[in-house]
Amino acid sequence: MVDVEYIKKRQKDGWSIRKIARQLEVSRQTVRKVLASPAEPPRYRQGPQTAPVMGPYMEIVERWLAADQEAPRKQRHTAKRAYDRLVSEYGFRGSEVTVRRAVRALKGRRVEVFVPLEAVPGKVAQADFGQATVLIAGRTERIFLFCLRAKHSRVPFAVAYPTEKLEASLGMGQRLGIATALLGDPATLLLDEPANGLDPEGIHWIRNLLKGLAAEGRTVVFVSSHLMSEMAVTAERLIVIGQGRLVADTTVSDFVRQASKKLVRVRSPQAAALRDLVVGPDVQVESSERGAHGGDGPLFP
């Protein structure tokens, strides 16, 4: 059988008909016929390549590999594990090499992915790190920023750090937790000890933030705290709960006035005479029976 492609290739390389005929041990007439014949059209594969051995099992292996995405790493299918299961569960008669090639091909497939451009309000947040050049005390400084904001939210959260290697302190974690609570722009916000762990600057920040949210009228802010001094400068109204019961629901000023009692305890061996001297329209005297014997004496609210 004459190698048509070889003859035509050698002729393009500049070989003579005589040299080609001598190389292939054929007649020069045969070489001339081959060179005069038209070129054969290229042959293309019709349809996908068939896999008679592995084809019926490809869907099974692909299903295993898809389920492995949710499984722990050490419990996922290797090619050896897939081969063993095919043999024991499905009676596979092919070689392990065939399964390895199929697993390699399936794992090497590129999965089409996309980034959604739309998001449900309050359900998705965007975070980013960046740098900025600012003027601090007359000097130009470079700071590192962490920015966080929920989709459709008008409450951005940004923190500036002096370095990228700074570890988050308790106050920083507290700020991040408050920012997370504000992501969805909630109508009602309940915070438990929000000033805990904050430095004086952070306390000032949380005061202004809560007052600003309440002033906008879109968010009702409830703060649970044991620090009455902090609530006195932050809250507009107090709700006091004791042992599961409502003790008070009033303004801060009214609560302080009602809860504060100005008492003066005086010890005197002449309690009766002292009472007559200090009694008046704005002074109430409560006597103690032990006053005459060195006890507590009268009380002057």
Order of alpha helices (4+ residues) and beta strands (2+ residues): alpha-alpha-alpha-alpha-alpha-alpha-beta-beta-beta-alpha-beta-alpha-beta-alpha-beta-beta-alpha-beta-alpha-beta
